[in-house]
Every structure is written in C-alpha cells, then in structure tokens.
Amino acid sequence: MSRFWSQHVAGLTPYTPGEQPKIERLIKLNTNEHPYGPSPRALEAIRHGASDALRLYPDPESTVLRNAVADYYGVAPEQVMPGNGSDEVLAHVFNALFRHGDRPLLMPDITYSFYKTYCKLFDIPARLVPLADDFSIRPEDYLGLEEPPAGIIFANPNAPTGMALGLDQIERIARGNPDVAVVVDEAYVDFGARTAISLIERCPNIVVIHTFSKSRALAGMRVGYGVASREIVEGLLRVKDSFNSYPLDKLAIAAAVAAMEDRDYFQACTQKVLQTREYLTRELESIGFQVLPSKANFVFARHPGHDAARLASGLREQGILVRHFQAPRIDQFLRITVGTPEDCERLCNTLSELTRQTH
Ligand SMILES: *Cc1c(COP(=O)(O)O)cnc(C)c1O
C-alpha cells in the first residue's frame, strides 16, 4: 500500500489474463484467440483509415458501428452500447447496473473470473452460485430468491467450461428476476450457441455482451458492445460519457464494421473452427481425456490419470501454451483453444507422449 493510493486500491485483485509470450513460434492455445486472421476487408479498412484524418477525434457515438450491429441483429441503434473491448462494456455494466448497496450480484462459482475483479473495483458484494456436478448452470438456483439481488451475470457459453444454456433457460432466469439486470456475456456465442438478443423485446432486463476478439479475430483492436433495452443503454452511455467519450478509435470502428459486413469470411472461418473442435475433441478422448461438451472455440478437458498442472508445464516445455486455472473444482482441467488443425495435431501428439510416460 502506497500512501499515494486511494484506499480501495490496496484491496483490488486484478484479473490475470493468459500469457502473451514474447517468444515467437510458440503454439498459443491459451487465450482463445482466433487461429485465422481478421477479414481481409477489415485489414483494408484499417489501411484506408491510416491517413491525415487521424488528426481528428473519432465519432464519440461510434454511429456506423452501432448501425452495423443494429442491422445485423434487427434491433435499434439506440439499443447498442459500444466499448473498447467487451471488458470495458462489462465495467460500465457493473458500474451502471449492479451497484445497489448490500444487495449481492449473483454469478456461477465457475465463470469468467473478471466478474469478481469488477465486483471488488466497484464495491459490489458477489454471491457465487455453484454449478451442478456436470458443470452446467442450473436456472432454478437463480429463481425464487428471498431478496432481490443486485443483478445476475454469467457467460453463455460459459467460460471456461464451454457449456451453453438454451434460450428457454435464460428466459426463465430473466423472467424470474424482472426487476434486476440479467447480463449474458456471449463472447463465444458464434461458435454454436444461440444469442439471447431475440429475448430482449420480451425480457427488457436482459443485457447481451458481445466481443470482436474471438469469432471476429480482432482481439488486437479492442472492440466490444452490449445490446439491451434503450433504457438500459441510456444508463450505460451516461457512465461511458462520464469516463471516456472516445472509447473506440477510428481504425477500430472501421475494422469492426468491415468485419461485421464480411459474412462469407466469418462463416467460412467459423466453420473451420467448429470442424477442428470436433477433431480436437475426438483426439483428446482417444488419449483418455474427458472433454466437456463445448459450444465455444476452446475445450475444457481433464485426464483421470495425469495432473493438469504437470501436463500444462510439460506442454510448455514443448512450446505449447494452454490455460490451467489453479482454482477449486477445475484445477484438474486444461482449457485448450481450438487452433489450426496443425496446431491441434501437435498438441495431441505431445499430450499423447506426456500421458504415456509413467508418473
Ligand atoms: C474474452 C472474453 C471477454 C473479453 O473480451 P474483450 O472484448 O477482448 O475484452 C469477455 N468475456 C468473456 C467470457 C471472454 O472470454
């Protein structure tokens, strides 16, 4: 604790992102980045945007991006909240929607760990709701609560399990808690789950969060957005404009719009990732791993006979990075991003060797 710090800084536990190694030629399957690059049209838009026009501030409303998202999902532009990566949108959501004194925010015990970090930052009590033994979210656990919570948040598909709830189950949770925001973080939704955006009209308390970092292969640009009722987005924009009027730079806006418009490229790349996920799952199972059913661009797998931390470090020695969480219930799992077929083959060959060695 420095005497220059504000009091609350001493109590923060910052989120730890997966490693971004400086060494090249590693096989990087640890942060769920896309194995293929962004749409060539997005790259062209960035090149085109690199001009004298950068002396001017970007559009504070990111209007063209809000319009593109609104078009794509059939909602109004006023229902779209843009942000510098979905993590920033999430920060504004916590700040604007979840600060209700002592009322706790409900979230699964196993989910995106950044939610707990934001709870600390914004002084929001968190109540962790255990996942079922099969690692699924049980909607019943979020219904019939004695006191209204501050809100509910979960990722769908969930991270790091990759498992998804159906829309009927999300609707049950939202309808059971009509007076609080129910936030569905859909960072991985494009890899096989259905978006809850269509529920917003019936359930105006639902907030859906999307990112360009995963399925649009633009993690390096930092673009995300939320979709919600106009009323909720208005509150989020108030917070945004009290923090940073220009969260998205001109190049990011141009790239995101172009990526969104290039539907063919998006579909082709998504298909390749889905095919590789099936291949990776089969291979891991043949080595003896149990693999949770994934609707994301990663799989969550454990080997009954081998310690996950040791496997992760064995892989690392061979230049392959995967994610291992030192957390209760999941410390025997590896989270493995679906890479190119070649990367996945190298991974599986290495795991096959590591699991053949006696321990
Ligand atoms: C990757 C991820 C994010 C963050 O996405 P950015 O847009 O890169 O900030 C948010 N939520 C979940 C569940 C994620 O996996």
The ligand as a Tripos MOL2 file, in Angstrom:
@<TRIPOS>MOLECULE
LIG
   15    15     1     0     0
SMALL
NO_CHARGES

@<TRIPOS>ATOM
      1 C1        -12.5320  -12.9050  -23.9930 C.3       1 LIG1
      2 C2        -13.7030  -12.6400  -23.1080 C.ar      1 LIG1
      3 C3        -14.1230  -11.3480  -22.8280 C.ar      1 LIG1
      4 C4        -13.2940  -10.1420  -23.1890 C.3       1 LIG1
      5 O1        -13.3330   -9.7900  -24.4600 O.3       1 LIG1
      6 P1        -12.6470   -8.4280  -24.9490 P.3       1 LIG1
      7 O2        -13.6600   -7.8980  -25.8930 O.co2     1 LIG1
      8 O3        -11.3860   -8.8480  -25.6040 O.co2     1 LIG1
      9 O4        -12.4340   -7.5260  -23.7850 O.co2     1 LIG1
     10 C5        -15.2660  -11.1590  -22.0880 C.ar      1 LIG1
     11 N1        -15.9500  -12.2020  -21.5970 N.ar      1 LIG1
     12 C6        -15.5650  -13.4700  -21.8050 C.ar      1 LIG1
     13 C7        -16.3580  -14.5830  -21.2340 C.3       1 LIG1
     14 C8        -14.4120  -13.7200  -22.5580 C.ar      1 LIG1
     15 O5        -13.9860  -14.9660  -22.7280 O.3       1 LIG1
@<TRIPOS>BOND
     1     1     2 1
     2     2     3 ar
     3     2    14 ar
     4     3     4 1
     5     3    10 ar
     6     4     5 1
     7     5     6 1
     8     6     7 2
     9     6     8 1
    10     6     9 1
    11    10    11 ar
    12    11    12 ar
    13    12    13 1
    14    12    14 ar
    15    14    15 1
@<TRIPOS>SUBSTRUCTURE
     1 LIG1         1 GROUP 0 **** ****
